[in-house]
Amino acid sequence: MKAAVTLRAQLLAWYDQNARDLPWRVGPADRAAGVRADPYRVWLSEVMLQQTTVPHATPYFLKFTARWPTVSDLAAAPDEEVMAAWAGLGYYARARNLLACARAVANDHGGVFPDTEAGLLKLPGLGPYTAAAVAAIAFDRPANVVDGNVERVVSRLFAVEQPLPAAKPELKRLAAALVAEDRPGDWAQALMDLGATICRPKAPLCDRCPLADHCAAFATGTPDAWPRKTAKAARPRRHGVAYVLTRGDQVALVRRPPKGLLGGMLALPTSDWRSEPWSEAEAISAAPAPAAWRGVGEVEHVFTHFSLTLRLLRAEGDADGVIWSPRGDLEALPSVFLKAARAGLSNLL
């Protein structure tokens, strides 16, 4: 226990001097002066950061909070506007969960987030990690906040031999032993910052680490050998066809079904996505309308669980049941379809 107290003191002292300046964060000096973080901004940042990095998420966060400065503002926003603003941040299911949670806070809690981990967990679309993060950072509750950065720090501190992802429960247990009533919000963010800036996945900066004397992995001389990881299975590849149908200066779009990948989003018409490539005859037969379709290349896109090759066919014509959009108004498309549209229209722009 004494070692844990010393470790905590050293890391918090380091954080006081080295905390990252983030737009959703109240720094340690301001927190010590009594300033409290806005739960809405903490929650929004954590949802955005679940599948992306701080540099990528920051401009999205600034745009969201400028457009919807409170959770009630976000709750009142039309679904399609939020989905369009989310484009480029990963799974759109998270954007739908974001809206569901915002509307529950606005409608059921008077626009005020619950201030306990248990209360936060009752909100729709808000899982254990986010509940712990908001409870600790926004409300200074002694919650155990374990993200990928924290897993890496803890796995090295204790040289945990079990590989990820099987080691997650043990890493969470070890991290919980370091949580205390004193400065829980700063503690959670200090661990995150240590993992992001010092205890990096590759080439950790152990000579700058405030916890090097406590670190079992550092003592071995090969700290970047942790966390141990199970070999990843090869990412499967799928194949599809995207159809770039133009009518003058307009492009045909469709709205995808509400459930499933990219649910509810505007998109180019596509074939099914399958394991085998599509022949030209198959691709033309699956087109959204009869036209003089011709191949204009292909694009590659990587999703979390599979890679996608989209063959591109383009034609001039008309079709029923599509949404016509000016070529200059395609920026809100999900990144895979924006990429395909740009490639398919490249010699027309």
C-alpha positions as CSV (number, residue, x, y, z in Angstrom):
1,M,0.0,0.0,0.0
2,K,2.9,2.4,0.8
3,A,4.3,1.8,-2.7
4,A,0.9,2.6,-4.2
5,V,0.7,5.9,-2.2
6,T,4.2,6.8,-3.4
7,L,3.4,5.9,-7.0
8,R,0.2,8.0,-7.0
9,A,2.0,11.0,-5.5
10,Q,4.8,10.8,-8.2
11,L,2.4,10.5,-11.1
12,L,0.1,13.3,-9.9
13,A,3.1,15.6,-9.3
14,W,4.2,14.8,-12.9
15,Y,0.7,15.5,-14.2
16,D,0.6,18.9,-12.4
17,Q,3.6,19.9,-14.5
18,N,2.8,18.1,-17.8
19,A,-0.9,17.8,-18.3
20,R,-2.0,18.1,-21.9
21,D,-4.0,21.2,-22.8
22,L,-7.1,19.7,-24.3
23,P,-10.3,21.7,-25.2
24,W,-12.6,19.5,-23.1
25,R,-10.2,19.4,-20.1
26,V,-10.0,21.5,-16.9
27,G,-6.3,21.4,-16.0
28,P,-5.0,20.5,-12.6
29,A,-4.3,24.1,-11.5
30,D,-7.9,25.1,-12.3
31,R,-9.3,22.0,-10.7
32,A,-7.3,22.8,-7.5
33,A,-8.9,26.3,-7.6
34,G,-12.4,24.8,-7.7
35,V,-13.2,24.8,-11.4
36,R,-15.2,21.8,-12.5
37,A,-15.3,20.1,-15.8
38,D,-18.5,20.3,-17.9
39,P,-20.0,16.8,-17.9
40,Y,-21.3,17.3,-21.4
41,R,-17.9,18.2,-22.8
42,V,-16.3,15.3,-20.9
43,W,-18.9,12.8,-22.2
44,L,-18.8,14.1,-25.8
45,S,-15.0,13.9,-25.9
46,E,-14.9,10.4,-24.5
47,V,-17.4,9.1,-27.1
48,M,-15.5,10.7,-29.9
49,L,-12.2,9.3,-28.7
50,Q,-13.4,5.7,-28.5
51,Q,-12.1,4.9,-32.0
52,T,-9.8,7.8,-32.9
53,T,-7.0,9.9,-31.7
54,V,-6.9,13.3,-29.9
55,P,-5.6,15.2,-33.0
56,H,-8.3,13.7,-35.2
57,A,-11.1,14.1,-32.7
58,T,-10.3,17.7,-31.6
59,P,-11.6,19.6,-34.7
60,Y,-14.8,17.5,-34.5
61,F,-15.2,18.3,-30.9
62,L,-14.8,22.0,-31.5
63,K,-17.3,22.0,-34.3
64,F,-19.8,20.0,-32.3
65,T,-19.6,22.3,-29.2
66,A,-19.8,25.4,-31.3
67,R,-22.9,24.2,-33.1
68,W,-24.5,22.4,-30.1
69,P,-23.0,24.0,-26.9
70,T,-25.1,22.1,-24.4
71,V,-26.5,18.5,-24.2
72,S,-30.0,20.0,-24.7
73,D,-28.9,21.7,-27.9
74,L,-27.5,18.4,-29.2
75,A,-30.7,16.5,-28.1
76,A,-32.8,18.9,-30.2
77,A,-30.7,18.5,-33.3
78,P,-32.1,16.6,-36.3
79,D,-30.7,13.1,-36.7
80,E,-29.4,13.7,-40.2
81,E,-27.5,16.8,-39.1
82,V,-25.7,15.0,-36.3
83,M,-24.9,12.0,-38.6
84,A,-23.5,14.4,-41.2
85,A,-21.3,16.1,-38.6
86,W,-20.1,12.7,-37.3
87,A,-18.8,11.6,-40.8
88,G,-15.2,10.6,-40.4
89,L,-15.4,9.6,-36.7
90,G,-16.1,5.9,-37.1
91,Y,-19.1,3.8,-36.5
92,Y,-22.4,5.7,-37.0
93,A,-24.0,3.5,-34.4
94,R,-22.1,5.6,-31.9
95,A,-23.6,8.8,-33.3
96,R,-27.1,7.2,-32.9
97,N,-26.2,6.2,-29.3
98,L,-24.9,9.8,-28.8
99,L,-28.3,11.2,-29.7
100,A,-30.2,8.7,-27.7
101,C,-28.1,9.5,-24.6
102,A,-28.4,13.3,-25.1
103,R,-32.1,13.0,-25.5
104,A,-32.4,10.9,-22.3
105,V,-30.4,13.5,-20.4
106,A,-32.4,16.4,-21.8
107,N,-35.9,14.7,-21.4
108,D,-35.5,12.6,-18.4
109,H,-32.9,14.4,-16.3
110,G,-33.6,18.1,-17.1
111,G,-30.5,18.5,-19.1
112,V,-28.2,17.5,-16.2
113,F,-26.1,14.4,-16.3
114,P,-26.3,11.9,-13.3
115,D,-23.3,12.5,-11.1
116,T,-22.6,8.8,-10.2
117,E,-21.2,5.9,-12.1
118,A,-24.3,3.9,-11.4
119,G,-26.6,6.7,-12.6
120,L,-24.6,7.3,-15.8
121,L,-24.7,3.6,-16.6
122,K,-28.5,3.8,-16.8
123,L,-28.3,6.2,-19.8
124,P,-28.8,4.6,-23.2
125,G,-25.6,4.0,-25.2
126,L,-23.3,4.8,-22.4
127,G,-21.1,1.8,-21.4
128,P,-19.0,1.0,-18.4
129,Y,-15.8,2.8,-19.6
130,T,-17.6,6.1,-20.5
131,A,-19.6,6.0,-17.3
132,A,-16.4,5.6,-15.2
133,A,-14.6,8.4,-17.2
134,V,-17.5,10.9,-16.8
135,A,-17.9,10.0,-13.1
136,A,-14.2,10.5,-12.4
137,I,-13.4,13.5,-14.6
138,A,-16.6,15.5,-14.4
139,F,-17.7,14.6,-10.8
140,D,-14.5,13.5,-9.0
141,R,-15.9,10.1,-8.2
142,P,-13.3,7.4,-7.4
143,A,-14.1,5.4,-10.5
144,N,-11.7,3.0,-12.2
145,V,-11.1,4.4,-15.7
146,V,-9.3,2.0,-18.0
147,D,-8.7,2.8,-21.6
148,G,-6.1,1.5,-24.0
149,N,-3.5,3.9,-22.6
150,V,-4.1,2.8,-19.1
151,E,-4.0,-0.9,-20.0
152,R,-0.6,-0.4,-21.5
153,V,0.7,1.5,-18.4
154,V,-0.6,-1.1,-16.0
155,S,0.6,-4.0,-18.0
156,R,4.1,-2.6,-17.9
157,L,4.0,-1.5,-14.3
158,F,3.2,-5.1,-13.3
159,A,4.7,-7.0,-16.3
160,V,1.5,-8.8,-16.8
161,E,2.3,-11.9,-18.8
162,Q,-1.2,-12.8,-19.9
163,P,-1.8,-11.4,-23.4
164,L,-4.5,-9.0,-24.4
165,P,-7.4,-9.1,-24.8
166,A,-7.7,-12.0,-22.2
167,A,-5.7,-9.8,-19.7
168,K,-8.3,-7.1,-19.6
169,P,-10.0,-8.2,-16.3
170,E,-6.6,-8.5,-14.6
171,L,-5.4,-5.1,-15.8
172,K,-8.7,-3.6,-14.6
173,R,-8.2,-5.2,-11.2
174,L,-4.7,-3.9,-10.9
175,A,-5.7,-0.4,-12.0
176,A,-8.5,-0.4,-9.4
177,A,-6.0,-1.0,-6.6
178,L,-4.5,2.4,-7.5
179,V,-7.7,4.4,-7.4
180,A,-8.3,6.5,-4.3
181,E,-10.6,9.2,-3.0
182,D,-7.9,11.9,-3.5
183,R,-8.1,13.6,-6.9
184,P,-9.8,10.8,-8.9
185,G,-10.4,12.9,-11.9
186,D,-6.8,14.1,-12.1
187,W,-5.6,10.5,-11.5
188,A,-7.6,9.1,-14.4
189,Q,-6.3,11.8,-16.7
190,A,-2.7,11.5,-15.4
191,L,-2.7,7.8,-16.3
192,M,-4.1,8.6,-19.8
193,D,-1.6,11.3,-20.4
194,L,1.3,9.1,-19.2
195,G,0.2,6.4,-21.7
196,A,-0.3,8.9,-24.6
197,T,2.9,10.8,-24.2
198,I,5.5,8.7,-22.3
199,C,4.5,5.1,-22.0
200,R,3.9,4.9,-25.8
201,P,3.2,1.7,-27.7
202,K,6.6,1.8,-29.4
203,A,9.8,3.4,-28.1
204,P,8.5,4.4,-24.6
205,L,10.3,7.3,-23.1
206,C,11.3,5.5,-19.9
207,D,14.0,8.1,-19.1
208,R,11.2,10.7,-18.7
209,C,8.8,8.5,-16.9
210,P,7.9,9.4,-13.3
211,L,7.1,5.8,-12.5
212,A,10.2,4.1,-14.0
213,D,11.4,3.0,-10.5
214,H,8.1,1.2,-10.0
215,C,7.9,-0.4,-13.4
216,A,8.5,-4.2,-13.7
217,A,8.7,-4.1,-17.5
218,F,11.3,-1.3,-17.4
219,A,13.4,-3.5,-15.0
220,T,13.6,-6.2,-17.7
221,G,15.2,-3.8,-20.2
222,T,12.6,-4.5,-22.8
223,P,9.5,-2.5,-21.7
224,D,8.0,-2.3,-25.2
225,A,7.5,-6.1,-25.1
226,W,4.4,-5.3,-23.0
227,P,1.5,-5.5,-23.2
228,R,1.6,-9.1,-24.4
229,K,-0.7,-9.6,-27.3
230,T,-2.4,-12.5,-29.0
231,A,-1.6,-12.7,-32.7
232,K,-4.4,-11.0,-34.7
233,A,-6.3,-12.9,-37.2
234,A,-6.0,-11.7,-40.8
235,R,-8.6,-9.0,-41.5
236,P,-11.1,-10.4,-44.1
237,R,-11.7,-8.7,-47.4
238,R,-15.0,-7.9,-49.0
239,H,-15.8,-6.8,-52.5
240,G,-18.6,-4.5,-53.7
241,V,-19.6,-2.2,-56.5
242,A,-20.4,1.5,-56.0
243,Y,-22.5,3.3,-58.7
244,V,-21.8,6.9,-59.6
245,L,-24.9,7.9,-61.5
246,T,-24.9,11.5,-62.7
247,R,-27.7,13.8,-64.1
248,G,-26.1,17.0,-65.2
249,D,-24.4,18.4,-62.2
250,Q,-26.1,16.1,-59.7
251,V,-25.2,12.7,-58.3
252,A,-27.6,9.9,-57.3
253,L,-27.5,9.0,-53.6
254,V,-29.5,6.6,-51.5
255,R,-30.2,6.4,-47.8
256,R,-28.9,3.2,-46.2
257,P,-31.2,1.1,-44.0
258,P,-31.4,2.3,-40.4
259,K,-29.8,-0.8,-39.0
260,G,-26.4,-2.1,-39.8
261,L,-23.1,-0.6,-40.9
262,L,-23.4,3.1,-41.8
263,G,-27.1,2.8,-41.0
264,G,-29.3,5.7,-41.9
265,M,-26.6,7.5,-43.8
266,L,-26.6,8.9,-47.3
267,A,-24.4,6.9,-49.6
268,L,-23.8,6.0,-53.2
269,P,-25.9,3.1,-54.5
270,T,-23.9,-0.1,-54.0
271,S,-24.2,-3.8,-54.6
272,D,-23.9,-6.2,-51.7
273,W,-20.5,-6.6,-50.1
274,R,-19.3,-10.2,-50.4
275,S,-16.1,-12.2,-50.2
276,E,-15.7,-12.7,-54.0
277,P,-15.0,-10.0,-56.5
278,W,-17.8,-8.9,-58.8
279,S,-17.5,-9.5,-62.5
280,E,-18.4,-6.7,-64.9
281,A,-21.6,-8.5,-66.0
282,E,-22.6,-9.1,-62.4
283,A,-21.8,-5.5,-61.5
284,I,-23.9,-4.1,-64.3
285,S,-26.8,-6.4,-63.5
286,A,-26.9,-5.1,-59.9
287,A,-26.9,-1.4,-61.0
288,P,-29.7,0.9,-59.7
289,A,-30.9,1.8,-63.2
290,P,-30.3,0.8,-66.9
291,A,-27.6,3.0,-68.3
292,A,-24.3,2.8,-70.2
293,W,-22.2,1.9,-67.2
294,R,-18.5,1.8,-67.5
295,G,-15.7,1.0,-65.1
296,V,-13.8,4.0,-63.7
297,G,-11.4,2.2,-61.3
298,E,-11.8,1.1,-57.7
299,V,-11.1,2.3,-54.1
300,E,-9.9,0.6,-51.0
301,H,-11.3,1.2,-47.5
302,V,-10.5,-0.3,-44.2
303,F,-13.2,-0.8,-41.5
304,T,-12.4,-2.1,-38.0
305,H,-13.3,-5.7,-38.8
306,F,-12.8,-6.0,-42.6
307,S,-11.2,-4.4,-45.6
308,L,-13.4,-3.4,-48.6
309,T,-12.6,-3.1,-52.3
310,L,-15.2,-1.1,-54.1
311,R,-15.3,-1.3,-57.9
312,L,-16.6,1.9,-59.4
313,L,-19.1,2.1,-62.3
314,R,-20.2,5.5,-63.7
315,A,-23.0,6.5,-66.0
316,E,-25.2,9.4,-67.0
317,G,-28.9,8.8,-66.6
318,D,-31.9,8.8,-64.4
319,A,-33.3,6.5,-61.7
320,D,-36.3,6.1,-59.4
321,G,-36.0,6.1,-55.7
322,V,-32.8,8.0,-55.4
323,I,-31.8,11.4,-53.9
324,W,-30.2,13.8,-56.2
325,S,-27.4,15.8,-54.7
326,P,-25.2,18.6,-56.3
327,R,-21.7,17.3,-56.9
328,G,-20.4,20.1,-54.6
329,D,-22.5,18.9,-51.6
330,L,-21.0,15.5,-51.0
331,E,-18.7,16.3,-48.1
332,A,-21.1,15.0,-45.5
333,L,-21.0,11.4,-47.0
334,P,-19.4,8.7,-44.9
335,S,-15.7,8.6,-45.7
336,V,-15.9,5.4,-47.8
337,F,-18.5,6.9,-50.1
338,L,-16.9,10.3,-50.2
339,K,-13.7,8.5,-51.3
340,A,-15.6,6.6,-54.0
341,A,-17.5,9.6,-55.2
342,R,-14.4,11.7,-55.6
343,A,-12.6,8.9,-57.5
344,G,-15.6,8.2,-59.7
345,L,-16.1,11.8,-60.6
346,S,-12.4,12.8,-60.7
347,N,-12.2,13.5,-64.5
348,L,-15.5,15.3,-64.4
349,L,-14.7,17.9,-61.8
